[in-house]
């Protein structure tokens, strides 16, 4: 295959730049990319830019519900090639399975357990990365009998990585935190083998607020379908163990428009051996999404400090005294924050970043598509 025609790529980049939300971004890119890089099925996901874990929304094309668990679990527990977490830090965050394995895809557990049973013979995957942070991931699959993804197709997807990540960053800027008032956290307990052992009522309520998307039950234990981002977060915690600073954490926007924080950590029994994994789901406070604010608005640590002090109601002089800098320096930081957040006043900044009820999200945030039809 030759390089993608310039007009087709220019049109695709323009479509990416004007997408209104992540759903539209994934749909536009998929439709136009098929004219440049042919594929038969795909998985498009947004990820938490802080830790790379899968969050929402998710777009699944021409893949049925059955077997989704094998796709997600392979990333966490299989020693397979082209791991997303490795691509996230690679010089080129895009790779084809057959190209990397020297045309021996059976070296990959993903191929053996997921692709081959479904008639797929090659996968082209990419991390959507900008400024060193991954905002999404994509897997493109080709059916058996079709040629492997070629260098020019890999290069085409690489060209889209940063623009798509930049747009995901733009449409993912935090709009709402948790609702006011006290809310008990949800708790899920997983066995050492990943089976769901128990869950409290609060967790069931919060899970009901999760955006729709791929879900599966654990191998044993309670027969309760769980979103893949919950399972992957618990799985990451089991991999990292119970050492200092271990665990896994994601932020996810609920269908109510509020942000939820999911944090998993592995526990140890009386003998000191790894035992159960606890996953807590709670409504996010503004401080909980500070890292996401930094990533979404490209704030520096000092700009985040200034923003938080503005939100607390401090004046320029008070912020200067608190940070041991001049008022002129504070004004420079404030101007930079205003420019990055696209606001013109302190009140608008606080509303944009931290208002509990600004633009509640009512639309579904996951789509499953078969042959171009949303289902």
N, C-alpha and C positions, 0 to 999 in steps of 0.2 A: 504494500500500500504506500502511496505517496503521501507527502505532507498534506494536512487539511487545507482546502481552498481558503484563501484569505477572507473572501466575503462571508463564507459560512461561519468561520471562527469569529469574525467581527460581529456578526449578527448574534451569535451565541453570547459573546461577552457583553453586548448591549442588553440582551435579555436578562442576564445575570445581574447587571448593575441596576436594573429598574424593578426587580422582583419585589413585591410588597411584603411577603412573609416567607418563611422557610418552605411551606407547602408549595407556594408558587415557584420558588427558586428551584426546588427539586423537580417539579413537573416541567418547567420551561427547559431546564438543562437537559433532562432526559429526552424530551421530544427532539430538541435540536441536535443533541450529541449523537443520537442514532444515525443522523445523516453523515456524520464524520467517523464515528466508531460504532460499528454494528454490534449489538448485543441482544440476547434473548431474554434475560432476566436481570434484575438489579435490586440492590438494597441500598437505600440512602438514609443516613441517620445524622442527627445532630449529636454533638458530644460536649461534655463539660470541658471548657478550655483549661481549667485548672489541673484536672487529672486525667483527661482523655476518656473517661467512662461514658458509655452510651446513655443518652438522655432522650428527650423528645424534641421535635417530632421525628417520626420514622415513616419512610415511604418504601413499600415492598412491591415490586413489579413482577408479575408472572411467577410467583412462588406461593404455594398453598400453605395453609397454617401448619400442617404436619411437617415436622422436621426442623422447624425454626430453632428449637432448642439446641439441636446439633450445631447449627451455624454459630450461635452465640457462645456456646460452651467451648467450642474449638479454640476460640481466641483466648480463653482464660486457662484452660486445663491441658491443652494439647501442645506438644512440642512441634508445632508445624511452622512452615516457612511463611514469610511475608506477614508476620504478626503486625497488627496495626500499631501497637506500642513501639515496635522497632521502626516502622516506617515514619512514625511521628518525629523521630530524631535523625532520620537518614537524610543525606544531602538531597536526594530526590525522593519525595514521599509517595511514589507511585511504582508499582511493580506488577508484572504479569507472572502468573504461576508457572506456566510452561517455560517461559523465558528464564526464570530464576532457577528452576530445577533441571535445566538442560533437557527439556522435553520429557521429564520423568515426574509427572504430577502425582503419581501414587506415593511419592515420598511425603506428601502432605496428608495428615489425618483429616483435614477438611475435605480434601478430594475423595478419600476413601469412604468417609462416613456421611458426607452430605452431597457432594457434587456428583460423583459417579452413579449413586442410586437414582439420581434425578435426571440423568442423561447429559450432565454438563461436563465439558472436557477442558475448559480453561476459565480462569478468573483474572480479571484486571481490577486491582484495588488501589485506593488512594486515600491518604489522609488530607483533608482540606485544611491547609495550614497557612497562617499569615503571621508575620512578626514572631515566629517561633512558637505559636500556639495553635493547637488543632481545634477547629470548631465543628468538624464533621468528618464523616467517612463514607466511602462508597465502594461497593463491590459490583462489578459487571460480569455477567456469566455468558459463556457461549456453549451452545449445544454440541454434542458429539458429531463429528463429521465436518465441522467448520474449521477454518484455519485458526491457528493460535494468534493471540494479540501480537501485533508487530511493533517495532521500535517507534514508528511514526504515530501509532495509536497511543502508545504509552506517553509519548511526548505531548500529544494533544491533551490528554487528561492532566498531565503535569501543568500545562499552560492554564488550565482552569482551576487548579488547586487554590492559589492565592486569591483570585477574584471571588470564588465561591465562599471561601472562608471569610473574606472581608465583608461580603454581603450577609452571611450568617451572623457575623459579629454585629452588623448594623441593625438587623431585625430582631436580635436577641437581647437588646438592651433591657435591663430590668425595669418593669413598670409597676409591679405591686409586690408588697411583702405580705406577711401574715395578717389576718383579720384581728381587730382589737380584742382584748380579753384573754383570759387564761384558757389554754387548751392543753389537755393531757396528751403526751406523745404516744404514738403507736409503737408497738414492740413486736418483732418477729424473732423467733429462736430457730436456728438451723442446726442440725446434727453435723458431726464431723464429715459425713459423706454428702452434705448438702441438702438432706431431707428437711422439709419444714416440719418442726416439732410442735410449735404452738404459736398462737397469735392472739392479741387482745382485741377487744371491740373497737378501740380507738384506731388501731391499725387497719381494721376492715373499713372503717369510715373514710380514712385517708386514702386507702387504696382505691376506693370508689371514686375519689376525686382525681385519680391519676388519668392522664390523657390516654385514650385508647391506643393500643399498639400490640405488637407481637407479645404473646405470653405463653407460658407453659407451666406444667406442674413439676415439682421436684421428683426425683426417682422413687421416693417412698415418703411415708409420713402423710400429712394432711393433703387431701386432693383439692388443692386450691390453686387455680391458675394465677401466676404472678407475672407482672411485666418483666421483660428481659432486663431492664435497667436495674430492677431490684435484685434479680438473681445475679447479675454481673457484679453489682456492688458487694453483695454478700460473698460472692466467689473471690473477688479481689482481696477482701479481708482475710479469707482463709489462706490465700497464697502468701500474704505479707506476714501473717502470724500475729502474735500478741506482744511484740516488742515495743519499745518506746516509740511513739509517733506512728505506730502501725495502724492499719485500718483503711477504710475507703469511704469517701464522702462525695455525694453529688447534690446538685441543686436542680430542681425540676419545677416547672410551672404547672399548677393544677388547672383543671377545667374551669374552676371558679375564678381564675386569674391570679390567685395568690401563689407565692413561692413556697415550696416545701423543701426541707433539707432531709436527706437520708444519710445516716451514718452507721456503718457496720464495723464491728471489731470482734476479734476472736477471743474467746474466754479460755481459761485453763482450769482444769479440775484440781482436786486435792493433791494428786500426784505431780502436778505441774505440767502434765501433758496437755496438748491442745484438745479442747472439748467442743462446746457449742459456739456458734457465732450469733451474736445479737445484732439486730438491725433496728435502729430507732428512726421513726418518721415523725417529723415535727414541723409546725408552721415556722417559716423563716422570719427572723427579725431583720431589720435593715443591716445590722452588723454581720449577719450570717451571709449576706450576699455581697459583702464588700469586695471580695476577691473577684466576683463576677462583674461588679461595677468597674473595677480597675481594668479588667480585660476588655469589656465591651466599649468603654469610652477611652481606652488607652491612657488612663491617668497614671502619673508617676506616684510613688508612695507619698511624697509630700503633698501632691495635689489631692490625693484621697484624704489625708489628714485635714487639709483646709476644707474640703467638702463636708466632712463629718462635723467639723466645728461650725460651719455655716448652718448645717442642719440642726445643730444644737442651739442656734440663735445667737452666737457670739458675733460681736462687731469686728471690724477690721483691726482696731486697736487691741481688742481682747485676744484675737487670734495671734497677732504679732507678739503679744506678751506671752501667750501660752507656748508658742513655738520658738521664742527667742530670736525673732527675725524682725526686720523693719516693716513698717506699714506699707512701704512701697513694694517690698518683696511680696507681701500678702496680696496686694492688688494685682501684681503680675500673675500670681498663681490663680487668682480668681478669674482674671480675664482668660487665661489658658483653659481653665475648666469650663467656662461659659462657651468658649469656641468649640471645644470638643463635644460638649453635651448639646450644643445647638440651642442654647437658651440666652436670655438677655437680662435676667434678674435673679436675685437670690431665691425669691419665692418660687419662681418657675423651676429653678434647679432642684429645690427640695421636692416639689411636686413630681418632677420627672423621675427622680431617683428613688424617692422613698414613700410616696403617697400610697397608702394602703388600698385605695379604691379607684385608682386611675385606670380607666379603660379595662374593665374586667374582660377576660377572654371567654367568649362563648362558643367559638368555633372548635370543632374537633381538631386535634393536632397530629393525627396520624392517618395515613391513607394506605389502603391496599389496592393495587391496580392489576387488572388482568387484561392483556391485549388492548391497553389504552383506555379501558373503562374503569372508573373509580368504583370500588366496592367496599 
